[in-house]
Amino acid sequence: MAFTLPNLPYPYDALTPHMSRETLEYHHDKHHQAYVTTGNNLAKGTEWENKPVEDVVTGTYGKNQGLFNNAGQHYNHIHFWKWMKNGGGGDKLPGKLEKQMTSDIGPIAKIKEDFIQAGVTQFGSGWCWLAVKDGRIVVMKTPNGENPLVHGAKPILGCDVWEHSYYIDYRNRRADYLKAFLDHLVNWDYVAEMYETAMK
């Protein structure tokens, strides 16, 4: 089916003070909507019309940049909203996920440090990720609308480091935004759910 804008899984002011109502209104209603609209327009009349977003992302990578950019951003944002929740973040992770993460990367403090470092060092726009690759959890970063799907991996957590994601609330302090994301916003239950799916 055609791309559609999902509703936010919480009210616009649910993530304050770490992510403001104004940021969510702009980011969800304007930016994500634009990816949906443009993606649908670019897919119209092509083999990708009405295909699942994952198929469009992997099938257009390196071949149809315009459609790929919008499909990638649509996929990334579908999950981004679910990767956050009111009262999220912190160091208490579902047991199986925590065990795998600490085994593959190190203690939770190192995981957070590596994730923030990936986000801060992503030049320009992009994303930082936890993803499953070859059965292991790894930290990754990608430019623009790219995601781990096109690098042989499955994302389980991603943070948007495009300026529209944080500039209203943090100005140019990307590291502070990433720290707030990890400490106060991450929905670790959804990360665990995606991890389970990725390992199947």
C-alpha positions, 0 to 999 in steps of 0.5 A, a space after each residue: 500500500 502507499 506510504 501513510 503518515 502514522 499517528 504519534 504514539 503519544 500526545 505532542 507534549 508527552 516528551 517535554 522537556 526533552 523534546 518539545 511540542 513544537 519540535 514534534 509538530 514540525 518534525 512529525 506533521 511537516 517533515 515526516 509528512 513531506 517524505 510520505 507525500 514526495 515518496 508516494 509521488 515518486 513511486 507513482 507509476 513505477 514498480 515500487 508503487 504500493 510496495 512495502 517500505 522496506 522493499 522500496 528502501 533496499 530496492 532503490 538504494 543506489 538506483 533511484 536516489 530521490 525515491 530512496 531518500 524519501 522511502 528511507 526517511 519514511 522508514 526511519 521515522 515510522 520507528 523513530 516515534 516508537 523508539 521514544 516514550 514518556 519516562 523512557 531512557 535510563 539504564 534499565 533494559 530488558 534482560 535479554 537485550 542488555 545481556 546481548 548488548 553488553 556481550 557485543 559492545 560492553 557495559 551500558 555506559 560504553 554503549 551510550 558513549 559509542 552511540 553518542 559519538 556516532 551521532 556527534 561525528 555524523 557529518 551533516 545530516 544523518 542517523 546513529 544506530 544500534 543494529 544487528 549485523 551477523 548476529 551481533 549488535 553493533 553501533 553504526 551511523 549513516 548519512 541523510 536517509 540511509 539506514 542499516 537495511 542497505 548495509 546488511 544489518 537490521 536496525 533496533 534503535 536509531 536517533 535522528 541527527 538532522 538539525 530539524 530533530 533537535 535545533 528548536 530545543 538544543 540549538 547546535 548542542 547535538 551531544 546534549 540532545 543525544 544524551 537526553 534521548 538515551 537518558 530520558 526518551 528511549 523506549 527500550 521495550 520497543 528496542 527489545 521487540 525489534 531485536 527479537 525480530 532481527 534475530 529471527 
